[in-house]
């Protein structure tokens, strides 16, 4: 999704954010992104697939791309990529729904029936999505995005925010709960920190407030 940024000097730079539907911290960050964009935030953001399974392989192990049926996240990621690229106007609700399937409903991302329910609940033709997956291009796109992130920015996890030549893994602890303004503020602060303070290499709380 690439909404046009506002022309004033306060506009955020274009940025990318990686995702894998299995990660709860990716869920948090992407819920903020979705809520902010649905609330009218003028972000120029690109959603980039990253496979946690591939990222955690030991040397010599079979790449997940060669055995996609054995991986727990690839099918859902391909569904998300199809909607992102072919039905972009439907991507945000489907994106949120696929995260919710895993983290709110405890669903199985390998279950085609469960994925179809998410797609259809958000007005997407599930048959179309799965026919596109069957054609092979979504897996190729997923692999290319993953490998490009690793080669170009040494991405190792999700969510990673990429702004220009800066790439930062960010762990957001909150969910927006539908508050578009709070979500927009959260994303703006993250992107500005990434783009304006490259000298800040690590910033981590020693404990989590309860």
N, C-alpha and C positions, 0 to 999 in steps of 0.2 A: 504494500500500500504506500503510495507516495503523494499525499496531499501537498498542495503548493504552500510553501512557507510564506509568512508575511514579509513585506519588503523592508520593514524597519530594521534598524541595527540590532535590535534585541532578539531577532529571529535565531532559532537554534540552527547549527549546521546540520547538514544531512548526516544520518547515522544508520548503522545496521545493528540488529540484535539477533543473536543465535537462539535456537530453541530445540528442545527434545521434550516431547509430551510427558516423559516419565519423571522429569525433575520438578520437585515442588517449588524450588526457588525460581525456576523458569516460569512456572505457573504464576507465581506472585508478580514477577516483573511484567509478564505479558498481559496479565489482567489489568495492570496499571496502564500499559500501552493501549489496550483495547478500550478501556473506559475513557482514557484521555481523547483518543481519536473519535470515538462515538460522541464525545462531548464537544467536538469541534476543534480540538487542538491541531494547529497547523504544522504538524511534524512531517518531515520528509524522511520516512523510515523505511528500511528494507528488512523484511523478516528472512533470516538465513537459517537453513537447516544444519544441524550438527548431530552426529550420532555418538551418544555416550558409549555405546557398546564398542564401536570402532575405536574410539579414543582410549579405551581401556584394554585393548588387545595387547597381548605379549608378542614380542618379536617371533615371527614364524607361524603364528596362528592364522587361520583362514580369515580373510577379510569378510566382514558381515555382508558386503555387497554380493559376494559369491554364494552365500547361503542365506538369503533374506528371510526364508520361511522359518529359520531357526531363531530369529531375533524377535524380541518382544516389543520393539518400538517402530520397526520400519514400515509396517502396513499403515499405521495411523499417520506417520510422517508423510508418506506418499499421498494419502488422502488430503492432508493439509496443503501439500504442495500443489496438487491438482486444483483445489479450490482457489488458492492464492493466485495461480497463474492463469487459470481459465475462467474463473468466476470471482474476480477480485471484490466485487460489490458484496459478496456473501462471506468473504474470508473472516472478517472479525468475529461474527457470532459463531461460526464453525470452529474457529481457533479456540475461542473461550469454551465452547462445548466439548471439544476433544480433551482439553485440560481437565474440565470438570468430570468427564467420564472416568478418568484415571484417579483423580485426587479427591473428588467429592462423592463419587458414586462407587468407587472401588472396582471399576470395570476393567476388563481385559482389553488392552489395545490391539491384541491379535485377533479378537473376535469380530469377524466381518459383520455379523448381525448387529452388534452393539455400535459399530462405526456407522452402519447404515442408518440406525435410529437417530444418531446425532446429526448426520447430514440431512435426513428427511425432516427432522424437527426444525431445522433452520432453512427449509425451503429449497434444498439442493437435491437434484436428481442423483440418487445413489448409484443407479445403474450407469449413468454417464461417468461418474468418478471412478468406478471400478473397471469400466472398460478402458479408461485412460491409463489406469495402473497396469492393466494387462498388456497394454501396448509397449511398456518398458521405459518410456521417457521419464516418468517421475522418479524412478530409482536412479537413473543416470543423472538427473538434475540434483537429486539429494547427494549423491556421491561427489559430484563436481563442487557443490557448495561446501561440503565438509572439507574436501581436500584443499580448496582454495583458501578457506579460513585457516587451516593448519599451516599451509605453505606461506601464506601472505602475512599472517598475524600471530602464528603460533597459538591459535585457539586450542584450549584443552577442556573447556567446559561450557555450561549454559547456566544462566544467560551471560553472554559476553557482549558488551556494548563496544562497537567499533566506530570511531570518529576519525576520519582521515587515516593517519598512520598509527593512531593510538587504539589499543584494544585492551579492555579491562573487564575481568569477571566481576560481577556485582551480585551480592546476595541481599535481596530486599526481603525484609521480615514481615511486611504488612501486606494486606489485600485491600483493594480500593472500596469494596462493597458498594459499587455503583456510583461512587463520588467522583465525577469526572474532573472537577477542579482540583481535588486533592491528588488524583492520579496524574494530572498534567503537571502539577508542581513537583511531584516526585520524579517524573521522567526528566523534566527540565533541569532539576538540580543535578541529577546523575550525569546527563549529557554535558552540562557546563563544567562539571568537575573533571570529566574525562578530557574535554577539549581544552580547558583553560589551565589545568594544573598537571601537566605530564610529569612534573618532578615528584608528585606524590605517588610513590610506588606501592605503598600498602597502608591501609587504614582499617583497622578491625577492632571492634569492641571486645574487651576481655570477658564480658559476660552478657547474657541476654536478659533484659528486664522482663520480669514476670508480672 
